[in-house]
Amino acid sequence: MRIRRAALVAAVLTGVVVAPAQAAPAKYIRLDQVGFGITEAKHAYVLGGAANTKFTVVDSRGRTVLTGKTGASTGSWSDKFPAVHPIDFSALKAAGTYRIKVGSATSAPFKIDTLNRLFQPVAGNTVEFFQAQRDGADVIPGRLNRKPAHLTDREAMVYEEPVFEGEGGDQIAAPLKPTGVKVDLEGGWFDAGDFVKFTHASSYSTASMLLALRNKHNDALYEEAKFGLKWLDKAWDEKTGTLYAQVGIGTGSEKFGFVGDHDVWRLPEADDKLNVKPGDSEYYIKYRPVFRANKAGEKISPNLVGRVAGSFALAAQIEARRNPRLACEYLNKAASLFALAKTSDVGELVTAFPHAYYPEASWTDDMEFGATQLALAAKALNDKRYTQFAQAATHWAKEFLATQDPDTLNVYNISALGHADLAKLLKAGVPGAEVTEAQIVGDIRRQLQKGADAAQSSPFRTAANVETWDVGSRTFGFITTAALYQKLTGDRKYETFGTQQRGFALGTNAWGTTLIVGVGSKFPECPHHQAANLSGSSNGGSKVLVGAVINGPNDATLFDDLGEMPPGSVDCTKPYTKEFDSAKSVFADDLRSWPSSEPAIDFTATGVLGFSLIANG
């Protein structure tokens, strides 16, 4: 190992001879803590150590079943761990429970089994998180002992779009202005660790669930998807042509005398018990404002149109045989909404208020997705509008490809989901199609190759950038895209890439933790989540939010000062993570660490779909 240049200069100036640092002994082995399919490629990684070090795989009885040597370093993780060495144990194909040993280091236990046995339970866990996120009267008590909340949303006041200012674009600049219109938006899911509800993320989550359900029926998943659809049906007022975008306001204002959702740490049901009147600081905590995506009958932000219409159209596909009448209702809802998409002079997209919460700029992918699902629903119901919708799907796919958007699957870009279904339509033939099947499949391949190229420079072969936002979201996006691509084409080129990204999410990372609460032998214990934190668990609610996908590692500068625990919260922090942080990437298993430990429905929804595809093919 070469001496760092700064150290060498210091040695010359002081006359002190500095010996080269020796390779750190192998202390930690990181791998997918759930396991591997029988025929899959199987990789683990050693923090520290040296190449050509013997490793041993032992079964549940301690018997050696495989031996080998660690590979050459895949790169440096941190000053403490200047080398990471891979272990390839793909030769092990017998079902069972195992551990890997390298010197004195022993890995977490893992299984080898069928993909269905391994990952169907994980898919079920992610659905459980959505059950915990339910708002309104129809809650599921579950591990959090959830109770009905925000029943005042049944008669919620609609307000004009709030005005924001400031460097982050999230400071209230004027009092909220009521329209005088009240609507029923009770129900739906909380967006994250807070209690605000967004049509943007809720429609993405509902669509992801419905895609998983279309792939393989599951009773719990079906009920949860219906719950999401019920709320979207409220958000889309077909009679007036109004789409509602948000319930609640996260940001409060001292200047204008009110607190927002993010300013108060409490259980959701506590909001209904408040005794407040207009002008009181907590008035908008109990009587939550609703904000529109458009005024009645006006054109609507196309990103919202595409994903909400796509959700209704997916529901029509699923109900086509089960309940044709209901399916037709869903199709007509989708079509009426799709017709109101604003596709010229679009301006800033509507996602959340403030827009900075979800700064999406891409919308042609949403329109492609919505039109594709409308076409598939029309085909399933023998509706004469099939060709119209299919042609529209190819048009918006062409428009998307022309943007040369470099993004990959996450809540901001759903092109992979639209492409995977549009490719099937194109294979069957679409009159007047503006794109070809090869172009659409090629763009899915482009997204995967972008990830595969990025992974080559990561010591853990991670595609998502661990030094910035949305690591968990984008990782699950790659997992899902790899599964979609293989199912669509039969091409196994990106299978190993997919298992490597799945591994990162399930423990193959510097911290040795999964990104899913309750999954694996080591998982996040202090999620930034009010209901879980205050659930009554002795450890601050850390082991009850099963299935929640957190953001994961993030930019190290975001953790310079986490501040105090939120007033009224149960203290929760697991400082073990600091040993594994790098200079640029930090994961903090800490209640205060929302950039790292806050779960969200969009993160988890991609997990629902990804693990369903893995488990059910």
DRENFI-929861 format. One line per 5 residues: number of its first residue (from 1); their letters; for each residue x, y, z of C-alpha. Coordinates in Angstrom, 3 decimals. Each point is the difference from the previous one (the first is absolute). Layout:
BEGIN
NUM	a	X Y Z; ...
//
This chain:
BEGIN
1	mrirr	0.000 0.000 0.000; 1.431 3.379 -0.981; 0.408 2.742 2.603; -2.376 2.903 -0.566; 1.776 2.956 -1.546
6	aalva	-0.749 2.333 2.953; 1.454 -2.518 2.426; 3.083 -0.426 -2.175; 0.616 3.766 -0.094; -0.345 0.173 3.774
11	avltg	2.510 -2.815 0.392; 2.539 1.789 -2.201; -0.400 3.297 1.866; 0.266 -1.517 3.449; 2.566 -2.630 -0.779
16	vvvap	-2.329 -2.662 1.348; -0.184 -3.166 -2.031; -3.580 -1.207 -0.253; -0.479 -3.683 -0.689; -2.699 -0.947 -2.515
21	aqaap	-3.305 -0.895 1.611; -0.745 -3.698 0.155; -3.211 -1.494 -1.273; -2.621 -0.015 2.719; -0.975 -3.483 1.161
26	akyir	-3.301 -1.301 -1.291; -2.576 0.924 2.631; -3.279 0.337 -1.822; -1.702 -2.007 -2.711; -2.924 1.572 -1.826
31	ldqvg	-2.627 -1.877 -1.993; -3.693 -0.328 -0.789; -1.448 -0.980 3.385; -3.148 -1.507 -1.488; 1.786 -2.288 -2.410
36	fgite	0.522 -1.162 -3.548; -1.867 -2.024 -2.560; 1.394 -3.451 -0.661; 1.387 0.791 -3.450; 0.822 3.687 0.563
41	akhay	3.460 1.544 0.072; 0.954 0.453 3.648; 2.385 2.661 1.275; 1.109 1.304 3.386; 2.555 2.680 0.867
46	vlgga	2.645 0.290 2.713; 0.813 3.346 1.577; 3.769 0.004 0.351; 2.194 -3.048 -0.274; 1.973 -0.989 -3.064
51	antkf	-0.457 -1.764 -3.300; 0.488 -3.771 -0.191; -1.095 -0.474 3.600; -1.760 -3.278 0.658; -3.761 0.115 0.583
56	tvvds	-2.195 -2.821 1.244; -3.753 -0.491 -0.365; -1.545 -2.010 2.830; -3.517 -1.379 0.341; -2.359 0.248 2.978
61	rgrtv	1.878 -2.852 1.716; 3.375 1.659 -0.453; 1.120 -2.387 -2.730; 2.161 1.392 -2.787; -1.790 -0.176 -3.344
66	ltgkt	2.203 2.244 -2.140; 3.402 1.672 0.131; 1.697 2.542 -2.210; 2.112 3.156 -0.126; -1.000 3.643 0.227
71	gastg	0.411 2.011 -3.186; 2.013 3.094 -0.821; -1.224 3.222 1.602; -3.006 1.609 -1.658; 1.065 3.373 1.426
76	swsdk	0.385 2.015 3.166; -2.994 0.749 2.184; 1.541 2.318 2.609; 3.250 0.843 1.769; -0.783 -2.724 2.513
81	fpavh	-0.867 -2.517 -2.709; 2.321 0.784 -2.927; -0.850 -3.272 -1.750; -3.134 -2.048 -0.600; 0.449 -3.572 -1.214
86	pidfs	-2.685 -2.037 -1.778; -0.943 -3.585 0.723; -1.599 -2.004 -2.794; -1.819 -3.038 1.333; -2.297 -0.575 -2.969
91	alkaa	1.031 -3.669 -0.026; -2.155 -0.573 3.088; -3.429 -1.105 -1.238; -1.414 -2.192 2.768; -2.967 1.385 1.930
96	gtyri	0.771 0.750 3.621; 1.181 2.595 2.521; 3.639 1.062 -0.057; 2.669 2.387 1.249; 3.312 1.088 -1.529
101	kvgsa	3.222 0.159 2.016; 3.185 1.904 -0.806; 2.582 -0.207 2.774; -1.773 1.048 3.202; -2.828 1.721 -1.906
106	tsapf	-3.351 -1.739 -0.435; -2.842 1.215 -2.178; -3.653 0.363 0.871; -1.979 -3.177 -0.739; -1.629 -0.281 -3.420
111	kidtl	-2.077 -2.537 -1.890; 0.120 -1.650 -3.369; -3.430 -0.977 -1.234; -2.533 0.690 -2.724; -0.561 3.667 -0.717
116	nrlfq	-3.653 -0.324 0.927; 0.736 -1.387 3.458; 2.637 2.623 0.640; -1.656 3.152 -1.295; -3.765 -0.464 0.151
121	pvagn	0.169 0.668 3.783; 2.027 3.168 -0.692; -2.646 1.178 -2.467; -2.590 -0.659 2.710; 2.004 2.070 2.473
126	tveff	-0.035 3.001 -2.309; -3.793 -0.216 -0.294; -0.184 0.021 3.804; 1.688 3.407 0.024; -2.831 1.407 -2.118
131	qaqrd	-2.501 -1.397 2.466; 1.836 1.932 2.718; -0.171 3.175 -2.136; -3.781 -0.011 -0.304; -1.833 3.177 0.955
136	gadvi	-3.679 0.577 0.700; -2.564 -2.348 1.499; 1.016 -3.254 -1.705; 3.300 -0.602 1.781; 1.570 -3.356 0.810
141	pgrln	1.199 -0.005 3.642; 3.000 -2.237 -0.754; 3.254 0.182 1.960; -0.354 3.758 0.525; -3.461 -0.307 1.542
146	rkpah	-1.193 2.561 -2.531; -3.244 1.848 0.663; -2.326 1.978 -2.304; 1.388 3.451 -0.729; -0.708 3.217 -1.891
151	ltdre	-3.712 -0.594 -0.314; -0.293 3.748 -0.557; 1.363 -0.693 -3.498; -3.569 -1.026 -0.882; -0.888 3.688 -0.174
156	amvye	3.323 1.589 -0.799; 0.232 3.570 -1.208; 1.612 0.572 -3.393; 2.531 2.832 -0.090; 1.638 1.895 -2.809
161	epvfe	3.524 -1.061 -0.900; 2.287 1.137 2.846; 2.721 2.543 -0.712; 3.579 -0.920 0.860; 3.326 1.790 -0.044
166	geggd	3.516 -0.358 1.396; 3.185 -1.745 -1.064; -1.553 -3.453 0.335; -3.296 1.129 -1.506; -1.886 -1.284 3.041
171	qiaap	-0.662 3.077 2.151; -3.612 1.195 0.222; -0.216 3.474 -1.561; -3.707 0.792 0.494; -2.971 -1.129 2.117
176	lkptg	-1.954 -2.994 -1.276; -3.087 1.044 -1.954; -3.142 -2.205 0.200; -2.150 -0.486 -3.099; -3.190 -0.754 1.929
181	vkvdl	-0.206 -3.487 -1.544; 0.100 -3.077 2.239; 0.826 -3.548 -1.148; 0.250 -3.502 1.418; 3.615 -1.195 -0.104
186	eggwf	-0.119 -2.253 3.054; 2.105 -3.129 -0.320; 3.093 -0.574 -2.095; 3.549 -0.580 1.163; 2.359 2.243 1.911
191	dagdf	2.856 0.884 -2.305; 2.924 -0.769 2.313; 0.794 0.431 3.692; -2.352 2.981 0.000; -3.773 0.119 -0.556
196	vkfth	-0.285 1.999 -3.242; -1.642 -1.725 -2.985; 1.104 0.575 -3.598; -1.763 -1.151 -3.167; 3.401 -0.046 -1.724
201	assys	1.545 -2.700 2.196; -3.302 -1.758 0.738; -0.740 -0.582 -3.688; 3.533 -1.283 -0.616; -0.426 -2.382 2.945
206	tasml	-3.449 -1.160 -1.079; 1.179 -0.636 -3.556; 3.002 -1.979 1.251; -2.265 -2.156 2.150; -2.383 -0.608 -2.873
211	lalrn	2.849 -1.027 -2.287; 1.113 -2.478 2.666; -3.575 -1.217 0.408; -0.408 -0.448 -3.746; 3.139 -2.125 0.049
216	khnda	-1.238 -2.201 2.859; -3.186 0.259 2.086; 0.391 0.420 3.737; -2.907 0.704 2.324; 1.790 2.476 2.283
221	lyeea	1.483 1.825 -2.968; -3.414 0.142 -1.697; -1.603 1.562 3.071; 2.778 2.566 0.323; -0.143 0.917 -3.678
226	kfglk	-3.764 0.497 0.315; 0.612 2.263 3.000; 2.329 2.148 -2.100; -2.464 0.064 -2.888; -2.833 1.092 2.265
231	wldka	1.958 3.073 1.033; 1.075 0.825 -3.559; -3.669 -0.231 -0.980; -0.676 2.725 2.567; 2.956 2.057 -1.187
236	wdekt	-1.354 -0.044 -3.576; -3.333 1.828 -0.050; -1.284 -1.062 -3.396; -3.167 2.106 0.289; 1.867 3.297 0.285
241	gtlya	3.158 -1.052 -1.828; 2.189 0.751 3.041; 2.972 -2.003 1.210; 1.042 0.575 3.598; 3.721 -0.257 0.605
246	qvgig	0.644 0.213 3.740; -1.518 -0.213 3.474; 1.820 1.820 2.799; 2.913 2.402 -0.080; 3.436 -1.001 1.199
251	tgsek	1.431 3.480 0.455; -1.318 2.361 2.653; 0.520 3.748 0.349; 0.844 1.944 3.120; -0.690 3.198 -1.930
256	fgfvg	-3.545 -1.056 -0.845; -0.688 -1.745 3.287; -0.363 -3.677 -0.797; 1.999 -3.208 0.287; 0.271 -2.628 -2.717
261	dhdvw	-0.010 -3.768 0.136; 3.794 -0.184 0.313; 0.010 2.300 3.026; -1.874 -2.302 2.411; 1.091 -3.504 1.116
266	rlpea	-3.103 -1.997 0.951; -2.201 -2.983 -0.763; -2.382 0.639 -2.910; -3.144 -0.605 2.040; 1.042 2.816 2.365
271	ddkln	-0.822 2.515 -2.756; -3.733 -0.773 0.223; -0.029 0.767 3.726; 1.278 3.552 -0.375; -2.367 2.767 1.133
276	vkpgd	0.830 2.743 -2.474; -1.670 2.841 -1.841; 1.043 2.007 -3.081; 3.105 2.029 0.749; 1.386 -2.441 2.577
281	seyyi	3.530 -1.186 -0.712; -1.035 -3.670 -0.320; -3.157 0.634 -2.016; 1.497 -1.541 -3.170; 1.128 -3.042 1.972
286	kyrpv	-3.598 -1.001 0.711; -1.777 1.648 -2.925; 2.454 -0.826 -2.711; 0.080 2.087 -3.172; -0.539 -1.587 -3.398
291	frank	1.754 1.327 -3.111; -1.073 -0.520 -3.609; 2.067 -0.979 -3.004; -2.377 2.076 -2.178; -3.076 2.137 0.141
296	ageki	-3.234 -1.715 -1.034; 0.058 -1.049 -3.641; 3.440 1.455 -0.736; 2.900 -2.030 -1.352; 1.979 -2.039 2.542
301	spnlv	3.726 -0.536 0.528; 0.789 -2.942 -2.327; 2.209 -1.893 2.422; -2.927 -0.389 2.407; -2.408 -0.791 -2.828
306	grvag	2.187 -2.802 -1.323; 0.524 -1.818 3.266; -3.523 0.447 1.405; -1.637 -0.982 -3.300; 2.462 -2.885 -0.216
311	sfala	-1.085 -1.201 3.433; -3.682 0.011 -0.962; 0.793 -1.765 -3.276; 2.027 -2.668 1.791; -2.958 -0.564 2.313
316	aqiea	-2.180 -0.444 -3.094; 2.366 -2.674 -1.316; -0.080 -1.894 3.297; -3.786 0.224 0.337; -0.720 -0.779 -3.688
321	rrnpr	-0.863 -3.642 0.707; -0.879 0.291 3.662; -2.464 2.903 -0.293; -0.363 1.367 -3.576; -2.420 2.739 1.038
326	lacey	2.443 1.374 2.565; 2.823 -0.359 -2.517; -1.897 2.163 -2.492; -0.532 2.649 2.679; 3.747 0.068 0.700
331	lnkaa	0.802 0.231 -3.699; -2.379 2.918 -0.478; 1.440 1.807 3.035; 3.486 -0.455 -1.439; -1.074 1.230 -3.433
336	slfal	-1.773 3.111 1.322; 3.058 0.974 2.036; 2.435 -0.738 -2.822; -1.914 2.358 -2.303; 0.745 2.922 2.341
341	aktsd	3.791 -0.340 -0.089; 1.820 3.287 -0.518; 2.576 -0.806 -2.679; 0.912 3.467 -1.289; 1.419 2.918 1.989
346	vgelv	0.296 -2.493 2.843; 2.120 2.126 2.341; 0.952 -1.296 3.442; -1.520 -3.410 0.641; -2.367 -0.490 2.914
351	tafph	1.362 -2.535 2.462; -0.225 1.478 3.496; -0.326 3.372 1.690; 2.775 1.075 0.164; 1.290 -1.498 -3.251
356	ayype	3.407 -0.407 1.685; -1.377 -2.991 1.930; -0.247 -1.968 -3.272; 1.939 1.967 -2.651; -1.102 -2.021 -3.024
361	aswtd	0.655 1.396 -3.477; -0.900 -3.021 -2.185; -3.537 -0.578 -1.323; 0.035 -1.636 -3.456; 0.831 -3.291 1.727
366	dmefg	-3.144 0.359 2.125; -2.106 0.628 -3.094; 1.505 -3.043 -1.714; -0.791 -2.083 3.082; -3.587 1.261 0.233
371	atqla	-0.748 -0.501 -3.689; 1.552 -3.478 0.022; -2.143 -1.112 2.930; -3.097 1.503 -1.640; 0.759 -2.009 -3.133
376	laaka	0.434 -3.228 1.955; -3.242 0.651 1.900; -1.881 0.722 -3.234; 1.405 -3.193 -1.505; -1.087 -2.037 3.026
381	lndkr	-3.529 1.450 -0.237; -0.258 -0.062 -3.815; -0.421 3.768 0.067; 0.164 1.703 -3.400; 2.365 2.662 1.348
386	ytqfa	2.873 -2.504 0.107; 1.756 1.231 -3.151; -0.368 3.642 1.065; 1.647 -0.686 3.353; 2.699 -2.252 -1.461
391	qaath	0.966 2.626 -2.562; 0.108 2.633 2.738; 2.319 -2.243 1.997; 2.432 -0.240 -2.899; -0.169 3.768 -0.506
396	wakef	0.891 0.762 3.587; 2.709 -2.657 -0.049; 1.514 1.770 -3.011; -0.199 3.319 1.829; 1.652 -1.511 3.046
401	latqd	2.854 -1.514 -2.008; 0.571 3.381 -1.649; 0.658 1.580 3.417; 2.996 -2.327 0.461; -0.859 -0.062 3.695
406	pdtln	2.888 -1.859 1.684; -1.985 -0.933 3.103; -0.928 -3.522 1.113; -3.023 -1.435 1.801; -1.091 1.910 3.097
411	vynis	-2.949 2.183 1.007; 1.179 2.729 -2.393; 0.394 -2.175 -3.087; -2.257 -2.963 -0.739; 1.037 -0.567 -3.611
416	algha	1.153 -3.564 0.708; -3.507 -0.911 1.187; -1.612 1.459 -3.105; 2.609 -1.468 -2.345; -0.387 -3.547 1.334
421	dlakl	-3.719 -0.062 -0.869; 0.231 2.063 -3.176; 2.565 -2.429 -1.407; -2.628 -2.750 0.236; -2.533 2.108 -1.888
426	lkagv	2.533 0.800 -2.707; 0.914 -3.671 -0.342; -3.661 -0.744 -0.752; -0.164 2.958 -2.379; -1.261 3.570 0.405
431	pgaev	-1.314 1.728 -3.173; 1.850 3.277 -0.621; 2.483 -0.605 2.826; 2.535 2.813 0.432; 2.623 -2.237 1.644
436	teaqi	1.155 -3.570 -0.403; 0.226 -2.829 2.494; 3.795 0.046 -0.442; 0.181 3.669 0.985; -2.067 -0.534 3.135
441	vgdir	1.843 -3.133 1.128; 3.244 1.762 -0.855; -0.817 2.826 2.397; -0.643 -2.445 2.841; 3.352 -1.564 -0.839
446	rqlqk	1.581 3.468 -0.026; -1.244 0.644 3.546; 1.375 -3.303 1.230; 3.330 0.499 -1.747; 0.312 3.423 1.589
451	gadaa	-0.361 -1.680 3.378; 2.359 -2.831 -0.889; 2.670 2.482 -1.113; -0.354 2.032 3.213; 0.194 -3.160 2.106
456	qsspf	3.449 -0.832 -1.353; 1.514 2.919 1.914; -1.666 -0.965 3.289; 1.790 -2.393 2.380; -3.336 -1.716 0.736
461	rtaan	-1.093 0.177 -3.659; -2.749 2.458 0.934; -1.554 1.936 -2.885; -1.664 2.782 2.010; 2.219 2.822 1.223
466	vetwd	0.408 -0.417 3.770; 1.215 3.598 0.297; -3.331 1.611 -0.879; -3.790 -0.323 0.300; -2.365 -2.882 -0.729
471	vgsrt	2.479 -2.874 0.218; -2.695 -2.377 1.221; -2.534 1.179 -2.565; 2.361 -0.322 -2.957; 1.411 -3.311 1.216
476	fgfit	-3.475 -1.519 0.108; -0.605 1.554 -3.401; 2.943 -1.917 -1.450; -1.152 -3.201 1.717; -3.456 0.382 -1.537
481	taaly	1.231 1.016 -3.447; 2.346 -2.993 -0.194; -2.898 -2.331 0.875; -2.322 1.681 -2.531; 2.605 -0.207 -2.738
486	qkltg	0.726 -3.676 0.548; -3.714 -0.836 0.122; -0.627 1.990 -3.181; 2.920 -1.211 -2.108; 1.242 -3.230 1.561
491	drkye	3.481 1.585 -0.149; 1.995 -0.786 3.170; 2.751 2.543 -0.713; -0.932 2.187 2.977; -0.995 -2.765 2.399
496	tfgtq	3.209 0.212 2.039; -0.191 3.789 -0.002; -3.517 -0.311 1.429; 1.094 -2.397 2.749; 2.867 2.354 0.907
501	qrgfa	-2.415 2.928 0.415; -2.349 -2.202 1.998; 2.990 -0.965 2.114; 0.799 3.645 0.740; -3.582 0.552 1.200
506	lgtna	0.142 -3.141 2.148; 3.345 0.398 1.730; 2.819 0.075 -2.555; 1.151 3.449 1.010; 2.606 1.477 2.318
511	wgttl	-2.395 0.170 2.951; -1.206 -3.577 -0.334; -3.638 1.024 0.332; -2.981 -0.582 -2.209; -2.009 3.037 -1.075
516	ivgvg	-3.280 -1.644 1.034; -1.213 0.064 3.601; -0.519 -3.512 1.350; 1.722 -1.753 -2.897; 3.347 -1.759 0.417
521	skfpe	2.060 -0.545 3.144; 0.999 3.688 0.183; -2.439 2.708 -1.054; -0.818 3.650 0.827; -1.110 0.342 3.606
526	cphhq	-0.650 3.731 0.327; -2.074 1.060 -3.025; -1.030 3.641 -0.150; -3.691 -0.832 0.339; -2.333 1.557 2.535
531	aanls	-2.579 -2.768 0.328; 2.667 -2.698 0.380; 2.044 2.030 2.460; -3.012 0.624 2.243; -1.574 -3.443 -0.362
536	gssng	0.889 -1.070 3.532; 2.889 -2.276 -0.888; 2.718 0.005 2.657; 2.615 0.952 -2.595; -1.797 2.944 -1.522
541	gskvl	-2.061 -1.903 -2.524; 3.029 -1.180 -1.900; -1.084 -3.596 -0.551; -3.639 0.437 -0.889; 0.060 1.794 -3.349
546	vgavi	0.559 -3.221 -1.919; 0.494 0.343 -3.749; 0.887 3.705 -0.024; 2.691 0.863 -2.532; 2.223 2.862 1.125
551	ngpnd	2.056 2.398 -2.106; 3.355 -1.448 1.098; 3.485 1.558 -0.259; 0.239 3.634 -0.957; 2.311 2.976 -0.443
556	atlfd	2.240 0.192 3.084; -0.440 3.768 0.352; -3.685 -0.479 0.821; 0.944 -1.607 3.304; 2.333 2.636 1.429
561	dlgem	-2.587 1.009 2.608; -3.072 -2.144 0.542; -1.138 2.177 2.888; -2.155 -1.171 2.884; -2.594 -2.746 -0.041
566	ppgsv	-3.415 1.373 -1.035; -1.932 1.307 3.026; -2.357 -2.702 1.206; 1.826 -2.856 -1.730; 1.569 -3.114 1.486
571	dctkp	3.798 0.241 -0.313; 1.391 -2.498 -2.480; 3.460 -0.215 -1.512; 2.346 -2.844 -0.948; 3.526 1.468 -0.156
576	ytkef	1.578 -3.181 -1.387; -0.301 1.443 -3.488; 2.756 2.619 0.426; 2.745 -2.604 -0.273; -1.062 -0.751 -3.564
581	dsaks	-0.616 3.527 -1.297; 2.305 1.351 -2.690; 1.116 3.594 -0.437; -2.808 0.616 -2.497; -2.732 -2.472 0.910
586	vfadd	-1.795 -0.449 3.308; -2.778 -2.251 1.185; -1.466 1.022 3.352; -2.358 -2.414 1.711; -1.411 2.853 2.045
591	lrswp	-3.477 1.400 0.542; 1.245 3.519 -0.845; 1.531 -1.123 -3.280; -2.840 0.505 -2.470; 2.443 0.269 -2.976
596	ssepa	1.029 -3.574 0.743; -2.541 -1.799 2.161; -3.397 1.312 -1.124; -2.105 -2.545 -1.905; -2.400 0.992 -2.758
601	idfta	-2.794 -1.630 -1.955; 1.686 0.542 -3.363; 3.212 -1.722 1.161; -2.017 -2.903 1.347; -2.350 -0.236 -2.986
606	tgvlg	2.907 -0.712 -2.322; 0.964 -2.742 2.439; -3.511 -1.460 -0.153; 0.276 -0.305 -3.766; 3.629 -1.067 -0.126
611	fslia	-0.263 -2.786 2.548; -3.274 -1.194 -1.509; 1.684 -0.330 -3.390; 2.973 -1.802 1.519; -2.190 -2.367 2.015
616	ng	-2.566 -0.760 -2.690; 1.928 0.407 -3.242
//
